[in-house]
Amino acid sequence: MVMNKAAASMQAEGHWSSGETRTIAAGEFKAKCLQLMDEVNEKNLTLIVTKWGKPVMRATAPASEAPFRPLWGRSPNVRILGDIMAPLDWPDPGEKWNRVNATKKSRKAK
């Protein structure tokens, strides 16, 4: 593994952590970009691209994402009633909002 002084200091300061870390010159990265992207993804590799010996870019594999869970899958009590994409049936939604909140406040005051 080849690592210049600047890249080594970045790693020592905890700017990233991964499996293997490689440093590569920008010209070589340009020539082998697609192959290097595959390697980064497959081997959980951290790649540091340098220009004139100074790191200018770091490439890492994306973090695994948690699977998407829709809102209605989380709570059995949530039900969608009617067409949620239809236009609102009242002229001023703010007025209805204020009315609903006013009734909630009056209930709490009692």
C-alpha positions as CSV (number, residue, x, y, z in Angstrom):
1,M,0.0,0.0,0.0
2,V,1.4,3.4,-1.0
3,M,0.4,6.3,1.1
4,N,1.9,9.8,1.1
5,K,2.4,11.9,4.2
6,A,-0.8,14.0,3.7
7,A,-2.9,10.9,3.2
8,A,-1.4,9.2,6.2
9,S,-2.1,12.2,8.4
10,M,-5.7,12.3,7.2
11,Q,-6.2,8.7,8.1
12,A,-4.5,9.1,11.5
13,E,-6.8,12.0,12.3
14,G,-9.8,9.7,11.8
15,H,-11.2,11.4,8.7
16,W,-12.1,8.0,7.4
17,S,-11.8,4.3,8.2
18,S,-12.2,1.4,5.9
19,G,-10.6,-1.9,5.0
20,E,-7.6,-1.3,2.7
21,T,-6.5,2.2,1.7
22,R,-4.8,3.0,-1.5
23,T,-3.3,6.2,-2.8
24,I,-3.3,6.8,-6.6
25,A,-2.2,9.7,-8.8
26,A,-4.9,11.7,-10.6
27,G,-3.6,10.7,-14.1
28,E,-3.7,7.0,-13.2
29,F,-7.1,7.4,-11.7
30,K,-8.3,9.0,-14.9
31,A,-7.0,6.1,-17.0
32,K,-8.4,3.3,-14.8
33,C,-11.5,5.1,-13.3
34,L,-14.2,2.4,-14.0
35,Q,-12.0,-0.5,-12.9
36,L,-11.1,1.3,-9.7
37,M,-14.7,2.1,-8.9
38,D,-15.5,-1.6,-9.2
39,E,-12.7,-2.5,-6.9
40,V,-13.7,0.1,-4.3
41,N,-17.2,-1.3,-4.3
42,E,-16.3,-5.0,-4.3
43,K,-13.4,-4.9,-1.8
44,N,-14.7,-2.1,0.6
45,L,-11.6,-0.2,-0.4
46,T,-10.8,3.4,0.3
47,L,-9.1,5.1,-2.6
48,I,-7.3,8.5,-2.2
49,V,-6.6,10.4,-5.4
50,T,-3.7,12.9,-5.3
51,K,-2.6,15.8,-7.4
52,W,1.0,16.7,-7.0
53,G,1.2,14.6,-3.9
54,K,-1.7,16.2,-2.1
55,P,-5.0,14.3,-1.6
56,V,-7.9,15.9,-3.5
57,M,-10.5,13.1,-3.4
58,R,-11.4,10.1,-1.4
59,A,-13.6,7.3,-2.9
60,T,-15.3,4.8,-0.6
61,A,-18.0,2.2,-1.1
62,P,-21.5,3.4,-0.2
63,A,-22.8,2.5,3.3
64,S,-25.5,-0.2,3.3
65,E,-28.9,1.4,3.6
66,A,-31.7,0.1,5.8
67,P,-34.6,-1.3,3.8
68,F,-37.4,1.2,3.1
69,R,-40.4,0.7,5.4
70,P,-43.5,2.7,4.5
71,L,-45.5,4.5,7.1
72,W,-48.5,2.3,6.8
73,G,-46.3,-0.8,7.4
74,R,-45.1,0.5,10.8
75,S,-48.4,0.9,12.6
76,P,-51.5,-1.2,12.1
77,N,-53.7,1.7,13.3
78,V,-52.9,3.9,10.4
79,R,-55.5,3.8,7.6
80,I,-55.7,5.9,4.5
81,L,-59.3,7.0,3.9
82,G,-60.2,8.4,0.5
83,D,-58.0,9.8,-2.2
84,I,-55.0,11.5,-0.7
85,M,-54.0,13.1,-4.1
86,A,-57.4,14.8,-4.7
87,P,-57.6,18.5,-4.2
88,L,-58.8,19.7,-0.8
89,D,-62.5,20.2,-0.4
90,W,-62.2,23.4,1.6
91,P,-61.1,26.8,0.3
92,D,-58.6,27.6,3.0
93,P,-56.6,24.7,4.6
94,G,-55.2,27.1,7.2
95,E,-58.7,28.0,8.4
96,K,-59.5,24.3,9.0
97,W,-56.1,23.8,10.7
98,N,-56.8,26.7,13.1
99,R,-60.3,25.4,13.8
100,V,-59.0,21.9,14.6
101,N,-56.2,23.3,16.9
102,A,-58.7,25.6,18.6
103,T,-60.9,22.6,19.6
104,K,-57.8,20.7,20.9
105,K,-56.8,23.7,23.0
106,S,-60.3,24.1,24.4
107,R,-60.3,20.4,25.3
108,K,-57.0,20.7,27.2
109,A,-58.2,23.7,29.1
110,K,-61.2,21.8,30.5
